[in-house]
Every structure is written in structure tokens, then in C-alpha cells.
Amino acid sequence: MVAEYAYTMRLTMTGNVYSFGVILLELLTGKPSVSDGIELAKWALSLSARPDQWEQILDTRVSGTSIAVHSQMLSVLNIALACVAFSPDARPKMRNVLRMLFNSK
């Protein structure tokens, strides 16, 4: 569930971007959005503070299949992290998310 929606009960575009970022994180990590009371987005953001820890975020069953896959997953992780930024104003617009996804390689 989108954090802002839970608190304000209002749907917003930035909330939709956040939700999309959570979906990307679920795909990249193989983890559910909430597990044992820990929100996936908060967990990923805490690890992302240090780029050398980004490897711990990715699902190694997928990222380990090839260098190309690993590289693309890191690119998409960067997009997902932007989508779940703590500040709604810091999140990209959805059209920019789409552009970033098309350009990720």
C-alpha cells in the first residue's frame, strides 16, 4: 500500500509512481512489498545509501544469470529507487519513468 494513501486516504500521481516503484522492487528482489512488518521500499532505500550494497537488494537467482541481466537490473533498480523516494516531490513523473525504462540497458 502506498504510504501516503494510508495516511491521507487520497490518491495522487506521486503515490501512483511510488506504487509502481514498489512493483519494480518486488520484481527485482523477489520479495513481497511487506514482510514481517518491514516495508520493501524502506528496506531497499536504506541499503541504497551505499551503492556497494545494491547487490544485496537484487534477487541473485536472476541477477546472477548473466552480466547483461545484472547490469539491466541495476539500471531498473535505480529507477525503482527514484520512484519510492521519501519525498513525493523528488519522485519522477510517470512519463519520465517510462522513458528511463525504455533507455535502461
N, CA, C and O atoms as a Tinker XYZ file with bonds, in Angstrom:
   420  protein
     1  N      0.841000   -1.177000    0.000000    73     2
     2  CA     0.000000    0.000000    0.000000    64     1     3
     3  C      0.882000    1.235000    0.000000    63     2     4     5
     4  O      1.940000    1.260000    0.630000    81     3
     5  N      0.449000    2.226000   -0.691000    73     3     6
     6  CA     1.197000    3.479000   -0.755000    64     5     7
     7  C      1.149000    4.150000    0.602000    63     6     8     9
     8  O      0.082000    4.297000    1.198000    81     7
     9  N      2.318000    4.556000    1.086000    73     7    10
    10  CA     2.410000    5.163000    2.400000    64     9    11
    11  C      1.523000    6.392000    2.526000    63    10    12    13
    12  O      0.811000    6.539000    3.520000    81    11
    13  N      1.554000    7.278000    1.534000    73    11    14
    14  CA     0.740000    8.494000    1.624000    64    13    15
    15  C     -0.744000    8.175000    1.662000    63    14    16    17
    16  O     -1.500000    8.812000    2.395000    81    15
    17  N     -1.163000    7.197000    0.880000    73    15    18
    18  CA    -2.582000    6.845000    0.847000    64    17    19
    19  C     -3.036000    6.337000    2.205000    63    18    20    21
    20  O     -4.139000    6.643000    2.657000    81    19
    21  N     -2.187000    5.566000    2.846000    73    19    22
    22  CA    -2.535000    5.029000    4.161000    64    21    23
    23  C     -2.764000    6.143000    5.176000    63    22    24    25
    24  O     -3.589000    6.004000    6.079000    81    23
    25  N     -2.042000    7.235000    5.029000    73    23    26
    26  CA    -2.149000    8.338000    5.990000    64    25    27
    27  C     -3.177000    9.385000    5.591000    63    26    28    29
    28  O     -3.860000    9.938000    6.453000    81    27
    29  N     -3.296000    9.667000    4.291000    73    27    30
    30  CA    -4.163000   10.762000    3.852000    64    29    31
    31  C     -5.463000   10.291000    3.222000    63    30    32    33
    32  O     -6.409000   11.072000    3.110000    81    31
    33  N     -5.531000    9.026000    2.806000    73    31    34
    34  CA    -6.693000    8.461000    2.117000    64    33    35
    35  C     -6.990000    9.204000    0.804000    63    34    36    37
    36  O     -8.139000    9.259000    0.366000    81    35
    37  N     -5.945000    9.775000    0.179000    73    35    38
    38  CA    -6.074000   10.458000   -1.104000    64    37    39
    39  C     -5.151000    9.792000   -2.121000    63    38    40    41
    40  O     -3.988000    9.510000   -1.833000    81    39
    41  N     -5.685000    9.547000   -3.307000    73    39    42
    42  CA    -4.858000    9.018000   -4.386000    64    41    43
    43  C     -4.194000   10.186000   -5.098000    63    42    44    45
    44  O     -4.832000   11.202000   -5.376000    81    43
    45  N     -2.905000   10.034000   -5.392000    73    43    46
    46  CA    -2.158000   11.088000   -6.076000    64    45    47
    47  C     -1.277000   10.462000   -7.149000    63    46    48    49
    48  O     -1.022000    9.258000   -7.134000    81    47
    49  N     -0.822000   11.282000   -8.070000    73    47    50
    50  CA     0.092000   10.798000   -9.108000    64    49    51
    51  C      1.408000   10.343000   -8.487000    63    50    52    53
    52  O      1.967000    9.322000   -8.887000    81    51
    53  N      1.906000   11.103000   -7.505000    73    51    54
    54  CA     3.170000   10.702000   -6.873000    64    53    55
    55  C      2.992000    9.393000   -6.102000    63    54    56    57
    56  O      3.925000    8.599000   -5.988000    81    55
    57  N      1.793000    9.181000   -5.578000    73    55    58
    58  CA     1.504000    7.911000   -4.918000    64    57    59
    59  C      1.489000    6.760000   -5.903000    63    58    60    61
    60  O      1.934000    5.656000   -5.588000    81    59
    61  N      0.975000    7.021000   -7.100000    73    59    62
    62  CA     0.980000    6.002000   -8.149000    64    61    63
    63  C      2.407000    5.661000   -8.576000    63    62    64    65
    64  O      2.731000    4.497000   -8.811000    81    63
    65  N      3.248000    6.674000   -8.673000    73    63    66
    66  CA     4.655000    6.448000   -9.022000    64    65    67
    67  C      5.315000    5.607000   -7.935000    63    66    68    69
    68  O      6.078000    4.688000   -8.233000    81    67
    69  N      5.021000    5.920000   -6.674000    73    67    70
    70  CA     5.559000    5.147000   -5.551000    64    69    71
    71  C      5.127000    3.679000   -5.677000    63    70    72    73
    72  O      5.947000    2.770000   -5.547000    81    71
    73  N      3.846000    3.463000   -5.928000    73    71    74
    74  CA     3.329000    2.096000   -6.060000    64    73    75
    75  C      4.024000    1.349000   -7.190000    63    74    76    77
    76  O      4.358000    0.173000   -7.051000    81    75
    77  N      4.242000    2.034000   -8.307000    73    75    78
    78  CA     4.938000    1.414000   -9.427000    64    77    79
    79  C      6.367000    1.053000   -9.025000    63    78    80    81
    80  O      6.873000   -0.007000   -9.394000    81    79
    81  N      7.012000    1.938000   -8.269000    73    79    82
    82  CA     8.357000    1.652000   -7.776000    64    81    83
    83  C      8.385000    0.427000   -6.885000    63    82    84    85
    84  O      9.328000   -0.362000   -6.944000    81    83
    85  N      7.365000    0.259000   -6.062000    73    83    86
    86  CA     7.280000   -0.925000   -5.202000    64    85    87
    87  C      7.137000   -2.181000   -6.057000    63    86    88    89
    88  O      7.753000   -3.206000   -5.763000    81    87
    89  N      6.331000   -2.107000   -7.109000    73    87    90
    90  CA     6.179000   -3.255000   -8.010000    64    89    91
    91  C      7.521000   -3.594000   -8.658000    63    90    92    93
    92  O      7.888000   -4.766000   -8.750000    81    91
    93  N      8.250000   -2.578000   -9.104000    73    91    94
    94  CA     9.580000   -2.834000   -9.675000    64    93    95
    95  C     10.481000   -3.502000   -8.642000    63    94    96    97
    96  O     11.207000   -4.442000   -8.965000    81    95
    97  N     10.436000   -3.016000   -7.399000    73    95    98
    98  CA    11.264000   -3.614000   -6.347000    64    97    99
    99  C     10.873000   -5.065000   -6.090000    63    98   100   101
   100  O     11.740000   -5.909000   -5.863000    81    99
   101  N      9.579000   -5.363000   -6.125000    73    99   102
   102  CA     9.139000   -6.747000   -5.950000    64   101   103
   103  C      9.723000   -7.635000   -7.043000    63   102   104   105
   104  O     10.166000   -8.751000   -6.773000    81   103
   105  N      9.723000   -7.135000   -8.280000    73   103   106
   106  CA    10.271000   -7.902000   -9.402000    64   105   107
   107  C     11.781000   -8.078000   -9.282000    63   106   108   109
   108  O     12.313000   -9.145000   -9.587000    81   107
   109  N     12.467000   -7.031000   -8.837000    73   107   110
   110  CA    13.930000   -7.061000   -8.738000    64   109   111
   111  C     14.443000   -7.890000   -7.559000    63   110   112   113
   112  O     15.528000   -8.469000   -7.621000    81   111
   113  N     13.659000   -7.937000   -6.497000    73   111   114
   114  CA    14.121000   -8.604000   -5.282000    64   113   115
   115  C     13.536000   -9.994000   -5.088000    63   114   116   117
   116  O     14.133000  -10.838000   -4.419000    81   115
   117  N     12.370000  -10.231000   -5.673000    73   115   118
   118  CA    11.666000  -11.480000   -5.417000    64   117   119
   119  C     11.005000  -11.493000   -4.047000    63   118   120   121
   120  O     10.619000  -12.550000   -3.548000    81   119
   121  N     10.875000  -10.316000   -3.437000    73   119   122
   122  CA    10.285000  -10.195000   -2.105000    64   121   123
   123  C      8.926000   -9.506000   -2.189000    63   122   124   125
   124  O      8.675000   -8.747000   -3.125000    81   123
   125  N      8.043000   -9.765000   -1.214000    73   123   126
   126  CA     6.752000   -9.062000   -1.188000    64   125   127
   127  C      6.923000   -7.622000   -0.709000    63   126   128   129
   128  O      7.953000   -7.272000   -0.134000    81   127
   129  N      5.916000   -6.798000   -0.949000    73   127   130
   130  CA     6.003000   -5.381000   -0.591000    64   129   131
   131  C      6.125000   -5.166000    0.917000    63   130   132   133
   132  O      6.727000   -4.186000    1.356000    81   131
   133  N      5.560000   -6.070000    1.705000    73   131   134
   134  CA     5.702000   -6.018000    3.160000    64   133   135
   135  C      5.913000   -7.435000    3.646000    63   134   136   137
   136  O      5.167000   -8.342000    3.276000    81   135
   137  N      6.924000   -7.630000    4.472000    73   135   138
   138  CA     7.212000   -8.947000    5.030000    64   137   139
   139  C      7.690000   -8.782000    6.466000    63   138   140   141
   140  O      8.628000   -8.032000    6.737000    81   139
   141  N      7.051000   -9.477000    7.367000    73   139   142
   142  CA     7.389000   -9.395000    8.786000    64   141   143
   143  C      7.405000   -7.953000    9.287000    63   142   144   145
   144  O      8.249000   -7.581000   10.102000    81   143
   145  N      6.466000   -7.145000    8.793000    73   143   146
   146  CA     6.358000   -5.756000    9.220000    64   145   147
   147  C      7.368000   -4.810000    8.600000    63   146   148   149
   148  O      7.397000   -3.626000    8.936000    81   147
   149  N      8.197000   -5.316000    7.698000    73   147   150
   150  CA     9.217000   -4.478000    7.044000    64   149   151
   151  C      8.744000   -4.144000    5.637000    63   150   152   153
   152  O      8.435000   -5.030000    4.839000    81   151
   153  N      8.693000   -2.830000    5.348000    73   151   154
   154  CA     8.292000   -2.395000    4.014000    64   153   155
   155  C      9.477000   -2.511000    3.065000    63   154   156   157
   156  O     10.577000   -2.040000    3.356000    81   155
   157  N      9.229000   -3.149000    1.922000    73   155   158
   158  CA    10.273000   -3.380000    0.926000    64   157   159
   159  C     10.933000   -2.076000    0.486000    63   158   160   161
   160  O     12.156000   -2.010000    0.367000    81   159
   161  N     10.130000   -1.039000    0.244000    73   159   162
   162  CA    10.690000    0.234000   -0.232000    64   161   163
   163  C     11.639000    0.835000    0.796000    63   162   164   165
   164  O     12.722000    1.298000    0.439000    81   163
   165  N     11.252000    0.834000    2.057000    73   163   166
   166  CA    12.120000    1.396000    3.101000    64   165   167
   167  C     13.397000    0.577000    3.241000    63   166   168   169
   168  O     14.482000    1.131000    3.421000    81   167
   169  N     13.265000   -0.739000    3.157000    73   167   170
   170  CA    14.434000   -1.619000    3.256000    64   169   171
   171  C     15.404000   -1.335000    2.106000    63   170   172   173
   172  O     16.607000   -1.193000    2.321000    81   171
   173  N     14.867000   -1.252000    0.877000    73   171   174
   174  CA    15.717000   -1.006000   -0.292000    64   173   175
   175  C     16.369000    0.369000   -0.212000    63   174   176   177
   176  O     17.549000    0.516000   -0.527000    81   175
   177  N     15.608000    1.374000    0.207000    73   175   178
   178  CA    16.180000    2.716000    0.328000    64   177   179
   179  C     17.300000    2.750000    1.368000    63   178   180   181
   180  O     18.303000    3.438000    1.179000    81   179
   181  N     17.132000    2.014000    2.457000    73   179   182
   182  CA    18.177000    2.008000    3.489000    64   181   183
   183  C     19.466000    1.379000    2.963000    63   182   184   185
   184  O     20.562000    1.831000    3.295000    81   183
   185  N     19.334000    0.347000    2.152000    73   183   186
   186  CA    20.532000   -0.283000    1.572000    64   185   187
   187  C     21.118000    0.542000    0.430000    63   186   188   189
   188  O     22.317000    0.473000    0.161000    81   187
   189  N     20.279000    1.315000   -0.234000    73   187   190
   190  CA    20.745000    2.046000   -1.409000    64   189   191
   191  C     21.627000    3.234000   -1.059000    63   190   192   193
   192  O     22.262000    3.812000   -1.942000    81   191
   193  N     21.675000    3.602000    0.197000    73   191   194
   194  CA    22.519000    4.728000    0.605000    64   193   195
   195  C     23.980000    4.458000    0.253000    63   194   196   197
   196  O     24.761000    5.384000    0.035000    81   195
   197  N     24.329000    3.186000    0.201000    73   195   198
   198  CA    25.698000    2.798000   -0.183000    64   197   199
   199  C     25.626000    1.918000   -1.429000    63   198   200   201
   200  O     25.167000    0.778000   -1.356000    81   199
   201  N     26.077000    2.440000   -2.573000    73   199   202
   202  CA    25.985000    1.668000   -3.820000    64   201   203
   203  C     26.640000    0.281000   -3.759000    63   202   204   205
   204  O     26.249000   -0.617000   -4.505000    81   203
   205  N     27.617000    0.102000   -2.890000    73   203   206
   206  CA    28.240000   -1.221000   -2.786000    64   205   207
   207  C     27.293000   -2.238000   -2.150000    63   206   208   209
   208  O     27.587000   -3.434000   -2.147000    81   207
   209  N     26.170000   -1.781000   -1.617000    73   207   210
   210  CA    25.192000   -2.694000   -1.012000    64   209   211
   211  C     24.017000   -2.991000   -1.951000    63   210   212   213
   212  O     23.126000   -3.766000   -1.604000    81   211
   213  N     24.015000   -2.380000   -3.125000    73   211   214
   214  CA    22.916000   -2.605000   -4.066000    64   213   215
   215  C     22.790000   -4.073000   -4.435000    63   214   216   217
   216  O     21.693000   -4.544000   -4.737000    81   215
   217  N     23.889000   -4.796000   -4.414000    73   215   218
   218  CA    23.862000   -6.226000   -4.757000    64   217   219
   219  C     22.950000   -7.004000   -3.817000    63   218   220   221
   220  O     22.332000   -7.990000   -4.219000    81   219
   221  N     22.866000   -6.563000   -2.570000    73   219   222
   222  CA    22.031000   -7.250000   -1.582000    64   221   223
   223  C     20.545000   -7.065000   -1.870000    63   222   224   225
   224  O     19.719000   -7.839000   -1.388000    81   223
   225  N     20.205000   -6.051000   -2.648000    73   223   226
   226  CA    18.809000   -5.789000   -2.961000    64   225   227
   227  C     18.304000   -6.726000   -4.055000    63   226   228   229
   228  O     17.161000   -7.181000   -4.010000    81   227
   229  N     19.144000   -7.007000   -5.022000    73   227   230
   230  CA    18.733000   -7.804000   -6.182000    64   229   231
   231  C     18.558000   -9.279000   -5.851000    63   230   232   233
   232  O     19.257000   -9.825000   -4.997000    81   231
   233  N     17.618000   -9.915000   -6.536000    73   231   234
   234  CA    17.400000  -11.356000   -6.431000    64   233   235
   235  C     18.541000  -12.040000   -7.185000    63   234   236   237
   236  O     18.597000  -11.982000   -8.413000    81   235
   237  N     19.437000  -12.678000   -6.461000    73   235   238
   238  CA    20.617000  -13.279000   -7.081000    64   237   239
   239  C     20.268000  -14.440000   -8.005000    63   238   240   241
   240  O     21.066000  -14.802000   -8.870000    81   239
   241  N     19.081000  -15.030000   -7.832000    73   239   242
   242  CA    18.665000  -16.111000   -8.733000    64   241   243
   243  C     18.496000  -15.588000  -10.149000    63   242   244   245
   244  O     18.641000  -16.338000  -11.114000    81   243
   245  N     18.188000  -14.299000  -10.275000    73   243   246
   246  CA    18.011000  -13.686000  -11.597000    64   245   247
   247  C     19.253000  -12.900000  -11.992000    63   246   248   249
   248  O     19.758000  -13.045000  -13.105000    81   247
   249  N     19.742000  -12.070000  -11.079000    73   247   250
   250  CA    20.869000  -11.190000  -11.425000    64   249   251
   251  C     22.138000  -11.964000  -11.731000    63   250   252   253
   252  O     23.022000  -11.459000  -12.423000    81   251
   253  N     22.236000  -13.175000  -11.227000    73   251   254
   254  CA    23.426000  -13.982000  -11.467000    64   253   255
   255  C     23.423000  -14.747000  -12.772000    63   254   256   257
   256  O     24.375000  -15.469000  -13.065000    81   255
   257  N     22.374000  -14.606000  -13.560000    73   255   258
   258  CA    22.296000  -15.388000  -14.787000    64   257   259
   259  C     23.250000  -14.896000  -15.870000    63   258   260   261
   260  O     23.763000  -15.694000  -16.654000    81   259
   261  N     23.490000  -13.583000  -15.916000    73   259   262
   262  CA    24.450000  -13.046000  -16.876000    64   261   263
   263  C     24.827000  -11.622000  -16.483000    63   262   264   265
   264  O     24.123000  -10.966000  -15.716000    81   263
   265  N     25.932000  -11.166000  -17.016000    73   263   266
   266  CA    26.377000   -9.799000  -16.751000    64   265   267
   267  C     25.378000   -8.804000  -17.324000    63   266   268   269
   268  O     25.112000   -7.772000  -16.707000    81   267
   269  N     24.822000   -9.098000  -18.493000    73   267   270
   270  CA    23.861000   -8.195000  -19.128000    64   269   271
   271  C     22.601000   -8.061000  -18.279000    63   270   272   273
   272  O     22.096000   -6.955000  -18.084000    81   271
   273  N     22.098000   -9.174000  -17.778000    73   271   274
   274  CA    20.904000   -9.151000  -16.924000    64   273   275
   275  C     21.196000   -8.373000  -15.648000    63   274   276   277
   276  O     20.389000   -7.549000  -15.217000    81   275
   277  N     22.338000   -8.634000  -15.054000    73   275   278
   278  CA    22.731000   -7.942000  -13.826000    64   277   279
   279  C     22.799000   -6.435000  -14.049000    63   278   280   281
   280  O     22.308000   -5.660000  -13.228000    81   279
   281  N     23.394000   -6.031000  -15.134000    73   279   282
   282  CA    23.520000   -4.619000  -15.462000    64   281   283
   283  C     22.150000   -3.970000  -15.658000    63   282   284   285
   284  O     21.898000   -2.870000  -15.166000    81   283
   285  N     21.274000   -4.658000  -16.377000    73   283   286
   286  CA    19.938000   -4.118000  -16.612000    64   285   287
   287  C     19.146000   -4.034000  -15.305000    63   286   288   289
   288  O     18.394000   -3.082000  -15.098000    81   287
   289  N     19.308000   -5.016000  -14.431000    73   287   290
   290  CA    18.617000   -4.984000  -13.141000    64   289   291
   291  C     19.089000   -3.797000  -12.296000    63   290   292   293
   292  O     18.284000   -3.156000  -11.620000    81   291
   293  N     20.380000   -3.510000  -12.335000    73   291   294
   294  CA    20.883000   -2.345000  -11.597000    64   293   295
   295  C     20.308000   -1.055000  -12.159000    63   294   296   297
   296  O     20.007000   -0.125000  -11.409000    81   295
   297  N     20.156000   -0.997000  -13.470000    73   295   298
   298  CA    19.576000    0.180000  -14.107000    64   297   299
   299  C     18.121000    0.363000  -13.684000    63   298   300   301
   300  O     17.696000    1.476000  -13.375000    81   299
   301  N     17.370000   -0.718000  -13.670000    73   299   302
   302  CA    15.968000   -0.654000  -13.261000    64   301   303
   303  C     15.863000   -0.384000  -11.758000    63   302   304   305
   304  O     14.925000    0.280000  -11.316000    81   303
   305  N     16.805000   -0.886000  -10.980000    73   303   306
   306  CA    16.818000   -0.601000   -9.542000    64   305   307
   307  C     16.959000    0.892000   -9.300000    63   306   308   309
   308  O     16.300000    1.447000   -8.420000    81   307
   309  N     17.800000    1.533000  -10.062000    73   307   310
   310  CA    17.970000    2.978000   -9.945000    64   309   311
   311  C     16.639000    3.699000  -10.186000    63   310   312   313
   312  O     16.322000    4.664000   -9.491000    81   311
   313  N     15.875000    3.240000  -11.150000    73   311   314
   314  CA    14.567000    3.823000  -11.458000    64   313   315
   315  C     13.592000    3.556000  -10.313000    63   314   316   317
   316  O     12.871000    4.456000   -9.882000    81   315
   317  N     13.574000    2.324000   -9.825000    73   315   318
   318  CA    12.670000    1.960000   -8.726000    64   317   319
   319  C     12.946000    2.805000   -7.488000    63   318   320   321
   320  O     12.015000    3.264000   -6.826000    81   319
   321  N     14.207000    3.008000   -7.180000    73   319   322
   322  CA    14.569000    3.802000   -6.002000    64   321   323
   323  C     14.126000    5.256000   -6.163000    63   322   324   325
   324  O     13.718000    5.891000   -5.190000    81   323
   325  N     14.204000    5.780000   -7.375000    73   323   326
   326  CA    13.721000    7.147000   -7.618000    64   325   327
   327  C     12.208000    7.214000   -7.403000    63   326   328   329
   328  O     11.691000    8.203000   -6.885000    81   327
   329  N     11.512000    6.163000   -7.801000    73   327   330
   330  CA    10.055000    6.128000   -7.663000    64   329   331
   331  C      9.599000    6.068000   -6.204000    63   330   332   333
   332  O      8.536000    6.587000   -5.865000    81   331
   333  N     10.383000    5.449000   -5.359000    73   331   334
   334  CA     9.988000    5.311000   -3.951000    64   333   335
   335  C     10.697000    6.314000   -3.051000    63   334   336   337
   336  O     10.764000    6.131000   -1.835000    81   335
   337  N     11.220000    7.367000   -3.651000    73   335   338
   338  CA    11.880000    8.409000   -2.852000    64   337   339
   339  C     10.955000    8.856000   -1.731000    63   338   340   341
   340  O      9.739000    8.930000   -1.910000    81   339
   341  N     11.535000    9.151000   -0.581000    73   339   342
   342  CA    10.755000    9.541000    0.586000    64   341   343
   343  C      9.890000   10.764000    0.298000    63   342   344   345
   344  O      8.717000   10.801000    0.669000    81   343
   345  N     10.461000   11.747000   -0.354000    73   343   346
   346  CA     9.721000   12.974000   -0.665000    64   345   347
   347  C      8.949000   12.796000   -1.975000    63   346   348   349
   348  O      9.551000   12.497000   -3.006000    81   347
   349  N      7.640000   12.974000   -1.947000    73   347   350
   350  CA     6.866000   12.866000   -3.189000    64   349   351
   351  C      7.352000   13.824000   -4.274000    63   350   352   353
   352  O      7.280000   13.499000   -5.459000    81   351
   353  N      7.840000   14.991000   -3.886000    73   351   354
   354  CA     8.331000   15.961000   -4.865000    64   353   355
   355  C      9.602000   15.497000   -5.567000    63   354   356   357
   356  O      9.920000   15.969000   -6.659000    81   355
   357  N     10.324000   14.580000   -4.948000    73   355   358
   358  CA    11.575000   14.082000   -5.529000    64   357   359
   359  C     11.334000   12.955000   -6.528000    63   358   360   361
   360  O     12.249000   12.582000   -7.263000    81   359
   361  N     10.138000   12.414000   -6.568000    73   359   362
   362  CA     9.833000   11.301000   -7.470000    64   361   363
   363  C      9.656000   11.800000   -8.894000    63   362   364   365
   364  O      9.141000   12.896000   -9.119000    81   363
   365  N     10.090000   10.980000   -9.864000    73   363   366
   366  CA     9.927000   11.391000  -11.266000    64   365   367
   367  C      8.464000   11.308000  -11.691000    63   366   368   369
   368  O      7.660000   10.615000  -11.067000    81   367
   369  N      8.141000   12.010000  -12.741000    73   367   370
   370  CA     6.815000   11.882000  -13.359000    64   369   371
   371  C      6.765000   10.532000  -14.064000    63   370   372   373
   372  O      7.799000   10.005000  -14.474000    81   371
   373  N      5.576000    9.977000  -14.203000    73   371   374
   374  CA     5.446000    8.648000  -14.797000    64   373   375
   375  C      5.952000    8.610000  -16.232000    63   374   376   377
   376  O      6.527000    7.605000  -16.652000    81   375
   377  N      5.752000    9.674000  -16.990000    73   375   378
   378  CA     6.264000    9.680000  -18.381000    64   377   379
   379  C      7.792000    9.603000  -18.383000    63   378   380   381
   380  O      8.381000    9.005000  -19.284000    81   379
   381  N      8.434000   10.206000  -17.377000    73   379   382
   382  CA     9.891000   10.111000  -17.276000    64   381   383
   383  C     10.325000    8.715000  -16.838000    63   382   384   385
   384  O     11.370000    8.221000  -17.261000    81   383
   385  N      9.517000    8.085000  -15.989000    73   383   386
   386  CA     9.808000    6.703000  -15.588000    64   385   387
   387  C      9.776000    5.810000  -16.822000    63   386   388   389
   388  O     10.664000    4.981000  -17.026000    81   387
   389  N      8.765000    5.984000  -17.625000    73   387   390
   390  CA     8.642000    5.190000  -18.858000    64   389   391
   391  C      9.847000    5.419000  -19.768000    63   390   392   393
   392  O     10.401000    4.471000  -20.324000    81   391
   393  N     10.244000    6.668000  -19.915000    73   391   394
   394  CA    11.403000    6.995000  -20.755000    64   393   395
   395  C     12.673000    6.323000  -20.191000    63   394   396   397
   396  O     13.481000    5.769000  -20.936000    81   395
   397  N     12.824000    6.389000  -18.862000    73   395   398
   398  CA    14.006000    5.767000  -18.245000    64   397   399
   399  C     13.999000    4.254000  -18.455000    63   398   400   401
   400  O     15.047000    3.654000  -18.692000    81   399
   401  N     12.837000    3.647000  -18.369000    73   399   402
   402  CA    12.751000    2.191000  -18.575000    64   401   403
   403  C     13.108000    1.822000  -20.007000    63   402   404   405
   404  O     13.828000    0.851000  -20.238000    81   403
   405  N     12.610000    2.592000  -20.966000    73   403   406
   406  CA    12.953000    2.330000  -22.369000    64   405   407
   407  C     14.441000    2.487000  -22.617000    63   406   408   409
   408  O     15.009000    1.779000  -23.447000    81   407
   409  N     15.081000    3.412000  -21.902000    73   407   410
   410  CA    16.500000    3.668000  -22.109000    64   409   411
   411  C     17.407000    2.786000  -21.263000    63   410   412   413
   412  O     18.622000    2.791000  -21.458000    81   411
   413  N     16.844000    2.035000  -20.332000    73   411   414
   414  CA    17.692000    1.197000  -19.474000    64   413   415
   415  C     18.236000    0.028000  -20.285000    63   414   416   417
   416  O     17.512000   -0.635000  -21.028000    81   415
   417  N     19.522000   -0.199000  -20.119000    73   415   418
   418  CA    20.177000   -1.273000  -20.870000    64   417   419
   419  C     21.137000   -2.001000  -19.992000    63   418   420
   420  O     21.790000   -2.944000  -20.439000    81   419
